[in-house]
């Protein structure tokens, strides 16, 4: 079904020893082979990741009908927009839910999930800045927390059996509370598309969302907006101009460039143009600034975790600006080998996040390295925004490894140019020996 999917979120990450319970218990997952038969009639209360769209509105009565359980809907605000949060309680209860739990977790999302990925330089397959990937463990952790609060014995999600999100949700459930049962309706029910869902909703007197159905499948949070489906399913098709929602077409962006200064402390952004801001406020402001200059659009064919390729278009205006600033400051404050090792680990870091392994000890250990290596990544970077492009114009840091007295073409006391001759002879010795051998042969 092609419809706008509202995101949900969670509370801040806690230490592993505090958020992992029952580590030796068996997790019972509803599989395709059992079609949920082993759990039906045995669940008392289920926490459902709820957006208020057609899919999750139908899942509520479906769970009650097939599992005979009480349904608690959960929605968390990670910046998907107020229009997606309005009237949710009425929709949830009209669909048969016992209650709706809503939490504003934008600050936690940016501080504890987005910024660590930014600090790590995590980019999936050269382009994707992991917008949806970072949000799913936030949602799933919140669901685990809410399940404990309301005494639920199961959690449910509306992810399809073809996508990455089902893995991201369920790996987080495994990591944080393996005692929870998991229900994934799309792997069980007979509903195959939008028309089936609408018919099911009418049969069960569920109010179908009256919002205009989008031809695209979208996921939005404070970091990004993704677009999939419709004409995008053919990689040969150019995206339509009116599809974008966070950024103007670069051709329509202002003819005057805008300069922007980003303040960074230990690899994390803290200010915009000298104004200190909270993580979520900082990102929101950069989204607005970058969006009006057409910054942060990418169009890519990516490899899904489940094995197939998919085509997606992403808008990440504020994130694109932050990545440019953070990387530039590292060029000033990190040595050559530190950058090389960090970049190599960033690839694995991105893969782990994309695959839903946020709470994997490997990612957590890598994050400790990223935090240590960026301790001196403090300073400011000035960027020029112009019609879709981000250009670095200035960078300063109290920990800069750049020394003008060494790098200057003028003579200096620290670096004697005459020393270069001996260095070149030693550095080039292997090549010289090989050439001598070839001449002898």
Phi, psi and omega in degrees: 000131180265102179208161181287123182259118178284140180274160173232169186217190181213179179278177186297153178290137177247175181297147182308321183292341183266334187248004177251116182240150176059046189297340183258007181275158179273133174270131182255113185252135176285114183259168179295327184289322181273342182052032176079003184302327183288342184249343184296130183088356183248352181264141180261316184213135182237135172263121184253130171293115194238132178246339183091359177281183183300313183304303185287335176294324179282327181298326182302303179292331179296318178296317180295320182289319187266336181245348179061031185248163174280139184246123173251118179274144179230131175226135177236139181273109174246024176097023180284349177112141184297330182296336179272353182253346183289136175070015184293322182296318179296318179296315183297314182290326177293335178277349178113007180287148177288318179200166175238129176252125180237134178227136175271109185233030182298316182295317178297319180301311183288314184293315190260350181233308182293309185296322174300322177293322177297313180300323180284343184072032186283115176228127182270126178049049170073345186228316194283123183269019165067032183302307179288322183301320181287331185283329186295316176295334176295312179299310185297319179297320178297322179296321177297317179298315181293321178303320178292319182297319185262358179075034180278149178252007180204161174231155180219152178221162181256026180285144178281166181280001181256345189262179178280331191296326179301322179290316182298316178298308191287328175295325177292319176301315179303315187289325188262330176201088182291356177280341184288138170281154182233130177241127179236090186307323183296342177266002183236312193286173182267357178292128184244350182189187185299318182296319177299318181294318179296319179296319178296319180297317179296319181297328183254016176057037177266126180294119179283134179308132184270358179295150181298130180288125179281147177281350180249154169266124186233150172226127184232140169211187185293340182273323186201176171223126180252152178229130175218165175091182181052229184292343180289344180293342173258111182300346180280345184273134175282137178300145178284148184298324184277004180285325186289146185232336182261343186221146176280159174298130179309329179294334181261001180291163181305146178281348179259128179292154177239134178261143188219132178250126179251125176266134185230138175233120180050045175085358182241135181289140183229343184208157175232121181053042177082357181261119179288135183222154173291160182307311182292320179294321179297314181294319179299319180293319179291328175298318181292316181293310181294324181297322182286349176253009177070030183274144165090024177267132173224150179230118186215155170254117186244164177263111177292157180298326184282358172115338181267162173268150176218156180248130179221152175242131185236143173244119180221068185297306181294320180296322179296320177296315182294320178297318179298317181292314183297317180295319183295321179294325178295326176300331182275329190248347180250147177282171184302309183290328177297317178295318181297315180292317179300316180296322180293321179287331179299325178297314179291321178302313180298320179297318180296317180293316180300323184275004177083016184260046181298319183267017174287134179304331179295314179295320180296322178291320177295326179295325177296321176296315182299322179294319181290316185291337181259015180304326182264004179280069182234135180158206180222149179229131177255132182236154178248121180257127182203112173045057175090353183250150176237118182239128178281129181246340182202146175211136179221149178200140175291348179250023182298135176270358178277126178240116182296327181290342177266316186281341183298150176288346178285155180292145179218169183276332185285320183244115177262116184301333180295335179293339184297330183298315179293321178299315182296321179297317179288317181296325182267006183303315179301319179293322181293317179297317179299318180296320179296321179297314181297325178292322179294324179290000000 
